[in-house]
Amino acid sequence: MSEKPTIALSEPYPLLDPGNYVALCTGADFAWARQWKKWIAKLELEPQNYAGRPYMGQLCKFLGLGKNPDQPYAGPQTEFRRLLVECNGDELPSLQFDDLAIFVEREYDVSVETVKSDRHGKPRSPLHWYSIVRSIHPRKRGQ
């Protein structure tokens, strides 16, 4: 009889103490999220001044890029577009953009909150709480 394979577990969602932190972006990418049926950009963040409870998992900021499966889109009022303009210091000269390197190796002021209910508003057990980055802004040089 063959041996059963082990069950692979996903990395847990992080649970940090809520608050405002400085975070370094260590990676950025975008992809079509089949589960949500939309394009999503993901910024991987590493808090620099966090001294709260220990946590596991990767703190990320997710930014929507539209629901057209053929092409991601960042309209003028999207959080992605606002962050891109803040990082660039001005509007970009082109209406095409595909390199998220502008976000990487940069420090941000982030606000972290705890998610305590599911997407239907039903309370989660504290065992299933996790943290999200509610707001993100590039840190001004010299801060």
N, C-alpha and C positions, 0 to 999 in steps of 0.2 A: 504494500500500500504506500502511495506517495505521501510525502509530508505536506501539510497545509502551508501555504505561504503566510508570511506575516502581514498584518494589516498596516498599511502606510497611513499615517496621520498627517493632516496639513499642519502647517505652523499656526499656532494660536494667534488670535487677534490680540494686540497689545492692550494692557490696561495700566495707564499711568494715572498719577494724581492729576485732577483737572487743574488748569492754570495756563499762564503765558510763559513761553519758553523761546529760547534761541535754538534753531535747528539747522543743521547742515544738510543740504540735499546731496545724497550720494548716488542717485540714479534717477533717470526719468525715461519713460517710454509711453507709447499709446497703442491701443489695439481695439478691435471690435469685441465688445463684451456680449457674447451670445446670450448669456443668462438675462441681461438687462436690455438687450436689443438696442444698444447704442455704443458709440465710440467713447472711450474713456482714456484720459491721460492719467498716469500714475507717477507721483513724485515720491521717492523713498527718502525719508527724513530721519536724521539721527540727532536727538536732542543733545545740546552741548552743555546746558546749565541745569539739567534735571537732577534732583537729589531726593526724589520721592521713593515710593515703594518700588522694589525690583519688578521688572516686567520682562516678558518674553514676546517674541514676534516683532514685526517690522511696522513702525509708525509710517503711515502713508497719507498723502493728500490726493484724493481722486477728483478729477475735473472733467465734466461732461463736454463732449465734442459732437453732439447731435445724433439723430436717429436714422440718418440716411445711410444704409449699409454700403453704398458705393463710395462714400467719401466723408471723412470727418470735416466738421465745420465749426468755426468759432466766431459767432456773431459778436457785435460790438458790446453787448451787455452781458456776455458770458464771463464767468469767473476766470476761465482760462485766458481769454483775451485781455482782461484787465491785468492779470498777473504778468502776462507776456509784455505788455506795454510798460508796466512798472519795472520789470527786469531790463528791458531794452532802453528805457529812459525816454522813449518816444514811440509813436506808431512805426511799424516796420515799413520799409520802402516797397515791399512786394505783398501781394495778396495771397501768395503761396508760402507755406512754411512746413518744414518736415524734420527739423533738427532740434530736439529738445535739450541739446547741450547748453543752451543759454540758462537753463534752470539749475544745472549741476555744479557742484563745488561752490555754491553760493549759500550764504547764511540768510535765514528768514526769521521774522518774528511770527510765531504761531500761537494760536489759542487752541488748547486741547480740552475737549469735553468728554464726558462719559455717556455712552448710550445705555439707557436703562429700560428701554421698551423696544418691541419689534416694530416693523414698518406698518403694522396695523394698529399701533398704539397700545398693544397688550404688554403689561409689565414683564420684564425678564427677571429670572432669578439672579441674584448677585453673582452667582457662579458664571453667568453668561454675559455680564457687562463687559464692554470694551470701549476703547478710546477712539475718537476721531479728531482730525484737525478741522476745526470749524472755520478758522480764518488763517490766512497766510499772506504775508507781505515781505518783499525783500528788505533786508536790513540795510540801512544807509551805511556807507563806508565810514569807518572811524567810530562806530557806536560800540 
